[in-house]
Amino acid sequence: MNAVLRALRGVVFTLRLAIPKIGAGWMFALLTSNFNRISIYELGVAAAVITTMIGMHHFLSPFQVVIGRLADRYPIMGYRRTPYFLLGGLLSSTAFVFLPGVAQAMGQGQGWAFVAGFGLLFLFGVGIAATGDSHHSLIAEVTTPERRGIIVAVVWTFTIISAIAAAIVIKVNMGGEFQMAQMQALYQLTPLVVFIAALPIFGLEKKRSSAELQALAASSVAAGVSPFKSLGVAYDLLKTNAQVRAFFGFVFFSILGIFLQDAILEVFGAEVFGMSIAETSSFNATWGGGVLGGMIVMGILSSVTRIHKKTIGTIGGLGTAFGLGLLTLSAMMGMRELLNPSLLIMGVFTGFYNVGALSMMMDMTVEGSTGLYMGMWGMAQAFGTGAASFLSGTLKTVLIETGLFAPASGYTMIFGLEVVLMIVGVAVLRSVDIQEFKSLTRSDLTLAMENSSAA
C-alpha cells in the first residue's frame, strides 16, 4: 500500500512539473501554425518580415542568463523560481491579446504596426526566456538525479503533445475561412490558458526563510555580481572553463545538426519527390511521434537502470546522425522509400538525445547559481535553433535556388552537413565530465565574478 501511495505521489509530482508546459505549447502553436499563415497568406505581409519576427525569440535567449541570475539573487517572497515563471508567463501571453489587431494593421501597410509587431514579439521572447529558465531551474532544484530522466521526458512530452492539441483547437475554432473576430477571440484566451496551466506549479518550490536565503547568498560565489553583468560572467566562463565551453559547444552543434532540416524538409519532399502537401504534412507527425516514443522509452529506462546521462546523449546523437545519413542517402539516390524510416529513426534517437542532454543540463549547475547556468545552456539551445533556421534557408537559396546545384544534390549537401554537425557534437560531448565541471567551476566562477565586478 505504501509503495502504491509513493508511486501515485510521484506521478502527481511529475504531472505538476509538466502541465505548465501546456501554456508554452499553446503559444508556439498560435505563432507557428496560425499567426504566420494568416499574416502572410490572408493579410499579405511579406514572409521575410513574419518569419524574422517569429524567430526573433531565439536570439533573445541571453535574457535567460540575466533573468536566471536575477532569480538567483533576488527571491520574491521567499521564492526564486515560481514568481519569475509566473511573471514571464504573464508577459509572453499578454502579447497575444494585441497580435491580431497589429497583424491586420501590418496587412494594411501601417508603419507603426510593424514596429509594434516586433515590440510584441520582443516581449514574448523575454517572457519565454523567463519561464524557460525558471522552469528548468525549478526542475533541477526539486528533483533527484535518479528521477530526472523520466521527469524531463514527461515534461517535454507535454510540450509536444500540447502544441499538437493546440493546433487542433485552433483549426476547429478558426473554421474554414479567416475572420478577424474569431482570431481575436482565440488569441484573447492565451493569458487564461497560460495561467490555468501554471496553477500546478504552486507549492512545488520550498519557501525559504530570510535566514536560509542569507545563508544561501553567503555560500554562493555569485553573491556579489549584478544580474545585468551576468552575461559578462557567462562569457568569461566560456573563455576560461573548458568544461563549460565543451558542454555549450555540444548543445549548440547538436541542436544545429538536429534542426537544420526542420524548415526545408517539406520543400525537399515536394522538389525532389514531387510529393503533395498532404504527403509532406505527415513528416512532422512521423518525426514527432518518434521523438515522443524515444523520450518515453529512455525516460523509463533511465529511471530503472543506472545508464549514464552522457551515454544516453551519445547514443541519441549517434542514432540521430545515422537517421540523417539515411535522409542524405534518400536525397542522393532518389530513394523515396528511405524517407519515412529515416524520419522515424531521427525522431526516436532525438528523443533519446533530449533525455540525456536535458538531464545533463540540470546536473551541470552550481548551488546558488542554478539560474545562471540553466540560462547559459538555454542560450546554447536557442542559438543552435536560431542558427539552424537562418542557415537552412540560406543554404537552400545559395545551393539550389541560384541554380548552382540540382535540388537532389543541394539537399544531399545540406543533410550531409547535418550528419557532420551531429558527429562533431558527440565528439565534443566525450570531453564533458560532470564531476570535473563541478570541481573546476567554483574557482572559475569566482574569478569570472571578480572580473565582472571590477568591470
N, C-alpha and C positions, 0 to 999 in steps of 0.2 A: 504493500500500500504506500509506504513512504517513497519507494522508488518511482511509483506512478505519479505521485504528487510532485516529486522533484522534476520528473520529465515534463509534466504539464507546466510547471513554473518556468522551466527552460524554454518551452515553446512560446509561452506568453511573453517572456522577456525578449526573445528573438523577434517576435512579431512587433513588439513595441518599438524596437530599433528600426525595423524595416518599413513599417507603414508610412512614416513621414516622407519616404521617397516617392509616394504617390503624387505629392504636390509637384515635385520636380518632373516626374513623368508627364503630368498634365500640361505643364508649361512648355516643355520641349515639344510635345505633340502639337500644341497650338501653333508654335513657331514654325516647325518643320513640315507639317502636313496641312496647314490651313493658311496661316498668315502669308507664307511665301507664295503659295498658289494664288490666293485672292489678290495680293498686291501686284504680282507680275502679270497674271493672265486676265483676271477680271478688271483690274484697275489700271493696267498698262504702265506700271512703274518699271523702270529699267532693272533687269535681272541682276546686273552687277551691283546696283545700289542695295537691293534687298539682301542678296547673299552676303555682301560685306557687312551689312547691318546685323544680320543674324549671327554671323561668325565672329563678330567683334568680342563676344564674351570670352572666347578662348584666350584672347590676348590681354584680358583684364585679370588673368589669373594671379599676377603679382599681388593683387589685393588679398589673396588668401594668406600670404605671408604676413602682411600688415595686420589684417584682422585677427589672424591666429595669435600673433604676438600681443595685440590689444586685449584679446580674451585671456591670454596667459597672465597678463599684468594687472588688468582692471576687471575683476569679477563684478557682477551686478547682483546685489542682494545675496551674496554668498555663492553664486553660481558662475562658472566660467564658460560653459558651453551652451546651455539651454537658452539664455536670453539672446545671445548673438545669433543662434539659429532662428529664433522667432523674429528678431529684427530683420535678418536677411530675407526671410520668407515674406515678411510684410512689404519690404522694399521691392523685391522682384515681382511679387504678384500684383501689386498696385499698378505697376507699369502697364499691365494688360488692359486695365479699365480704359485707358486712353488710346490704345493702339488702333482700334477700328476707325475712330474719327481721324486720327493722324494719317492712316493709310489712305482713307478717302481723299483727304486734302492733298496728299502726295500725288494721287492719281489725277487730281485737278491742276497739278503743276504749281502749287503754292509753296514758295521757297521756305517759309517758316516751318512747314510741316516736315521737310527733310531734316532740318536742324532738330526739331522736336523728336522725330523718329530715332535719330542717332542718340539723342539725350535719353529717351526712354529705354533703349536697349543698353545704354551705358549703365543706367540704374539697375536694370535687370542683371547685367553682368556682375556688378558689385554685390548685389543681393545673393546671387548664386555662389559667388566666392565665399561670402559669409556663411551661408548654410552648408556648403560643401565642406569647408574646413572645420566648422563646428561639429557637424555630424560625424565626420571621420575621427576627429579628436575625441569625441564622446565615446565612440565605439572602442577606440584604443584604450580609454581610461576605465571603462566599466566591464570589459571582457578579459578573460584569461587567454594566454597564447594558445592553449589547447582547444578552446572553443571558438577561436576567432575565425578559423577557416569556414566552418559551417555558417556562422553568423554573417560573414561577408558574402557568402554565396546566396543566402536568403535575401539579404539587403539588396543586392544587385539584381536578383531575380525579380523582386518587387519593382525595381526601376524599369526594367524592360517590359514586364507584363503591364504595368500601369500605363506606359506610353502606348502600348498596343490597344489597351482598353479605352484610353482617352481618345485615340484616333477613331475608334468605332463610335463612341458617344458623339464626337464632333461631326462625323459623317451623317449620323441619324438626325441630329438636331439642325444641321445646316440644310438638309434636303438636297434636291437635285439642282436647284438654281440659287445663285447668290442673292442674298438680301441683307442689306446693311443692318437692319433692325435685329435679325437673327444673330448676326455676327456679334453685335454689341451685347446682346443679352447673354450669349455664351461666354464672352470674354469677361463680363462683369462677375461671373461666378468664380473666377480664379482666386481672389483673396479668400473666399469662403472655403473653396476646395483645399487650398494650401493650409488654412488654419485648422480645419477638421482633421486633415491628415497629420498635422503636427501634434494633436492632443495626446497621443500615446507617449510622447517623449517626456511629458511632465512626470516628475518623480523618479526618473531613471538616474539622474545625476545627484550625487550626495551634496547636500548643502553644507558648506564649510563654515565653521565659526571664524570669528575675527582672529583668534589665536592660531587656528590651523592655517588661515591664509597668510598670516605674518610669518609663520614657520616655513611655509612653502616658498614664500618670496625670499626669505633669508637663505634658504638652501639652494635656491636657483642661481646658477651662474648668469642667468639672463636678467637678474633683478634690476640692474641699473640702466638698461638700454630703452630708449624710446621706441614705441611701436612703429613710428614713422621712419626710424633708422634701421628697422629690421631687414629691409631689402639690402642694405649695405652689409649687414651681418650675414645674410644668406649668400651674398656674392663673395664675401671673404671666406666663408666656409667652403664654397665651391672651389675657390683658388687653393686653399691650404690643406683641406682634408680629402685625402684620396678616396676614402670610403664614401663620403658624401658625393663627391664628383662621380664615382663609379655608379652609384645607385641612381643618381639623377640621369646619367647617360643611358643606363639600362632602360629606365622608364621612357625616356624621350625616344630612343631609337626603336624600341619595340612597339610603342604606340604609333609612331610614324609608319613602321612596317605594316602593322595590322590595318590601319585606316587609309592608307594611300589609295586603295582601290574603291573606297566607300562611295565617293561622289561620281565615279565614272563607270561603275560596274554595269548598270543598266544600259548605259550608252554602248558599252562594249558588246553586250548581247545583241543589241539592235544592229550595230555597224558590222560586226564580224559574222554573226549567225542569222541576221535578219529576223530576230525574234520580235514578237508583238509586245505591246505594253502589258497585256495580261501575263504573258510568259515571264517577262523580266521583273514584274511585280512580285513574283514568287521568290526572287533571290533573297530578299531581306528576311522573309519567313524561314527559308531554309537555313540561312546563316544564324539568324536569331534563335531558332529552335535548337540548333547545335550548341550555341553559347549557353542557353538555359540548361540543357541536358548536361553539358560538361561541368558547369558550376555546381549543379546539384550532386552529380556523382562524386566530383572531387571534394566538395564540401563535406559529404558524408564520410568519404574515405579518410580525409584529414582529421576528422573528429574521432574516428575509431582506431586509427593507426598512428604511428609516430613518424610518418613521412614528413621530411623537412620541407618547409615552405620554399626554400631555394631550389630543391629538387622539383617541386611542383611547377615553379616558374620556368625552370629549364625544360621540363617535359612539354609544358604548354607552348613555350617559344619554338622549340624544335618541331613539334607537331604542326603548329601554325605555319612554319616555314615549309614543311612538307606539303600541306594543303595549297599554299601559294605556288609551290613548284608544279603541282598538278594543274593549277589555273594557268600558269605560264605555258605549260605543255599544251593545254587546250587551245590557247591563243596561237601558239607557234604552229601546231599541226592541224588546226581547224577541227579539233575533236570535240564536238558539242556534247558527246556522251560523258565527257570528263567534268563538265561544268558543275552540275549539281553535287556529285560526290566531292569535288574539291571544296565547294562552299560548305558542305556539311562537316568535312574534316577540319576546315579552318575554324568553323564555329565551335565544335567540340573542344578543340585544343585551345582556342581563345578563352573558352570558359575555364579550362584548367589554369591558364595563364592568369586570368583575373583573380582566382582564389589565391594563387601563390603570391602574385605581385602586390595585391591589396593587403594581404596579411603581413607581408614583409614591410610595407609602408608603415603599418601601425607598430611594428617591432622596432623600426629604425627611428626611434624618438628618444628624447632625454627628458626625465621628470622635470617639470617646471617649464619646459619649452616644447611641449607636445604640439601646440598650435603652430609654432614656428616651423617645425619640421614637416607636419602634415601639409602646411601651406607650400613648402618647397616641393614636396612630392606631387601635390596637386598642380603646381605650376608646371612641372615637367610633363605631366599628363596633358594639360591644356595646350602647352606649346607644341607637343607632338601632334595632337589632333588638329590644331590650327594650321601647323605647317603642312600636314597631310592634305587638308582641304585646299590650301593655296597651291601646293606643289602638283597635286594631281591634275588640276585644271591647266596649270602652266605647261606641264609635260605633254598633255593631250594637244594643246594648241601648237606647241613647238614641234612635236614629233609627227602629229597626224594632220591637224587642220591646215598646216602650211603646205602639206603635200610632200614633206621630206621623206616620210615612210608610209607604206600602205598601213591601213588600220591594224591588221593582224600583227605586223612587225612592230608597230609602235606600242601596242598593248603588251606584246611579249617583253619588250624592254622595261615597261613600267612595272609589270608584275614580277619580272626577274629582279628588278631593283628592290622590291619588297622582300624577296627571299634573302637578299644580301643584308638588308637592314635588320631583319629578324635574327639572322645568324650573328651579326655584329652585336645586337642587343644581348643575346645569350652569352656571347664571349665576354662581354663586359660584366655580366652578372657573375661569372665564375670568380671574379676577383672581389666580390662583395662578401664580407663576413660580419654578421650582426654583432658578435662579441667584440671583434676588433673595432667596429664602429663605436660601440658604447665605451670602450676603454680609451679610444683616441679622441672622441668627440668632446668630452667635457673640457679638456685643456684647450682644444682648438676653438670651442665655443667661447671660452673665457677670453682668449686672445682676440677673437672677432668682436666680442662685445667691447673690449677695451679700445680697439681701433675705431669702432663706431662712435663710442662716447667721446673720443678725442677729436673726431672729425668736426 
